Amino acid sequence: MLLVIDIGNTNLTLGVFDRDKLLHSWRLSTEITRTEDEYGIFIKNLLISQDLENKISNAVISSVVVQLTDRIELAVKKYLKIESLIISHKLKTNIVLKTDNPSQIGADRIANAAGAAVLYKTPVIVIDFGTATSFDIVNANNEFVGGIITAGMKIQAEALSSHTSKLPKLNIEAPENIIGRNTIEAMLSGIVRGHAAMIDGLIEGCENELGQKAVIVATGGFSSVISKYLKRKFDYINPDLTLYGMQILYELNTKTKETSLI
């Protein structure tokens, strides 16, 4: 079985695949101060909880947190006795990276694009609602042509709270009305409904540049919060798209296919 680990700025997401089937997944807070041993014990105990500790034969890691990449790779090697494949632009992919500088593309964005190109029709636009909100765009020729990166809703909420003395901290949820009748409603309307209006405009602009309609796929923690406020609805919401993309990239870059143990 394959262990996939996606290291994001806010969350660390783990999953276990039996061939192309995702059996289990876990989402933890990313903690930059945790040691190699802490992460190793944490990961091992999660696997033990599902009786998977001795069934993992390989691992793949996607990371946008440079300080943690080596630490977690070493933790997996030390506690699970397996090597990890690290996602980067240097790997063999099912898409062509057609950006100015492929080395600058985040590993999670490569995984999103690779996964979407297999699971859905192209052209496809993946919108990942994480710490940042990012668009990853694959055209009809299976070329990753670039995307968009903007501040995510959580960053917006934290910025409003930290830079204005009278504004409260918020839990991200959609307000009932566009016109807020109090400070919290006004802030949430600006963050959630404003984000939805931005997404609608950016999708339209991307499709104009592509010259055709695209499949719109949403992933990330806040995708369900924003979906009903869009004029252009998501065609698919796949919260585990990054993990599936990592599994696809692993299969492309290894000679040995995963063997089912169930």
N, C-alpha and C positions, 0 to 999 in steps of 0.2 A: 504494500500500500504506500501511497505517496502523502507526505506531510507538506502542506503549503503554508507559508508564513508571509503575510503582507504587513510590512512595518510602515505605518503611516504616522503623520505628525501628531494626531490625536489618539488613534486607536491602533492596536496590534491585533490583526485578525488571523486566526489559524483555521485550517481545514484539513480533513483527511479524505482522500479519494481512493476508492476502489475502482481501478481503471478510470472511466470517465464519469463515475457516479460520486457525488459529494455525500459522504456518510454523516459527517459531523462538522460543525464549525463553532468557533468561540471568538468572542470579541472582548479584548482587554484594553485598559488604558495604557498608552505608551508612556513609559517612565524612563527618562534618560539616565536617571541615577542608579537604576537597577544593575547589578553586577551580572557577569556571565553565569555564575552559579545560581543566582536568584532566578534568572530566566530559564536556565536548564531545569531546575527543580519544578518551576511553574509548568513548563511544557510537559515534562514527564508525568506530573500528577494529573494533568488534564487527560493525557492518553490513558493512564491507569484507570481513571474514572469511567472510561468506556471500554475497558479491556482491550486496548489497542497498543499497549506499550511494545510488545514483542512482534507486532505485525507490520511495523513501519520499516520499509526497506530503503527508501530514498526521500530526499527533501528538496524543496525549491523555495528560494527566498526572493521577495521583491521588497525593496526598501527605498524610502525617500529621506531616511534619517541616517546620515553617513556615520554618525557616532555609534549607532547600534548594529550596523550591518555585520561587521567582523565579530562583535560580541555575541550576537545570536547565532551566527554560523559556528563559532567555537562551542557555544552551549549545546547545540544540536550534536556536534561531533563528540563532545565529552560525555553527554548524558544518554544519547541514543545510539552512539557508535556508528553514525552514518555521515556521509559527505553531503553537502548541499550545492545545488546549482543556483547561481546568482543571476537574476534577470538583469540584462543590460542590452544596449543597442548592438553589442557584438554577437549576440546569439543568432542562430538561424531562426527566421520567422516566416509565417505564412502571409505576411504583408511586406510591402516595400516602404522603408522609412524615407520619405521624400521631403524632409525638412532641411533647412539650411545647415543645421548642425545636429545630427542624430544623437551625438553624445550628451546633449542637453535634455533629451526627452526622459522624463521620469519613468522609472521601472513600472510603476502602477499604470501609467498611461499606455505604455507598450503592451502590457497585459490586457488592458481594457480593449484596445484596438484589435489585438490578436484574437481575443475571445469573441468580440462582436462580429468579426469577419467570418468566423466559423459558424456561430450560432444564429446569425441573422443575415438577411440580404444586404448587399451593398448597393449604393452608398449608404453608410450608416454614420450617425452622429451619436456618440456616447456622451452623456452628461453625468459627471460624477460629482455628487453633492457631499463633499468631505470638508476638511478644514478650509480648503479652497474649493470653488466650483470650477470644474474644468470641462472643456469640450474636447473630445478626441474624434477626429474626422477621418474616415476611410472612404475614398471615392470608389466609383464603379469598377476601377481597375485594381482594386485591393491595394491601393497606395495610401499610406498614412501621410496626409498632406499637411498636417498641423492641427491647430486648434485654438482655444481661448482659455485663459486662466484669469479668474477674478476672485475677489474676497468672498468666502463663503458666508452663509447666514450667521454662523456662530461667531466668526471674526467680526462681522458687522455689529452684532449685539454686544460683544465684549468691548469694541471700540467706543460705542455710544456710552456704555456704562463707565468705562475707565477715563474717558476724556471730558465727561460732563458731570459735574459734582452732584446735580440734583436728579439724575436719571438712574433708575434702579437696574439691578441685574435681572436678566430675563431667561425664562425657559422658552425655547423656540416652539411656538404653536401659532396656528392661523387665527386671526381675529375674525369675529362674525361679520363686521362691516369694514368697508374701505376707510370711511371717516371715523377715526378713533375718538371716542367720547371721554377718554382720560389718557394720561401720559403713557401707560403701558400699552393700551390699545393702539395709540398713535405710533409708538415705536414698532410694535409687531406688524402693523399694517405696512409701514415703510420697509421693514426687513423682508417679510414673507411675500406680500402682494407686490412690493417693488421688485423683488427678486424674480417673481413670476413674469412680470412685465418685461424685465430685462431678458429673461430666457426666451420669451416669445419673439422679441425683436432680433436676438442673436440667431435663433433658428432660421428665421426668415432671411436674414443676411447671408448665412452660410449656404442655404439652399440656392439663393440667387447666384452666389459665386460658383457653386457646383453645377449650376445649370439644370438641376432637376430635384425632385422631392427625394428626401432621404428617410430611412428608417430611424426613428428617434428612440434611443434606449437610455433609461435612467438607472443609475446605481448610486450607492452611498446612503448614509443614514437619514438624510432629510428629503429624499426623493418622494416619499409618500406624503410628507407634510405639504409640499408645494403643488402636487400633481393636479388637484382639483381646481386650482386657480389659473391654470394655463388655458389660453385660447387654442393652442396647438397641443393636443394631448399626447402624452408619451405612447408610443406603440407598445413598448414593453418596459416593465420595471423588473430589474434583476439585481437584487442586493448582493449577490455573490459573483457578479460578472468578473471581477478582478481575479478571484480564486480560480474560476474556470479558465480564464486566459492564461494563468500561470501553469495550470495542468496541461493545457494545449502546448505551450512553449516547452515544457519539460519533455513531452512526448516527441516533439520535433527535434530535440537536441540530445536525445539519448538513444542508444542502440537497443537497449533492453526495455521492452514494454512491460508495464506493470501487470502482475499476475493476480487474479482474483483469489482472495482467501476466505470468501464467504459463500 
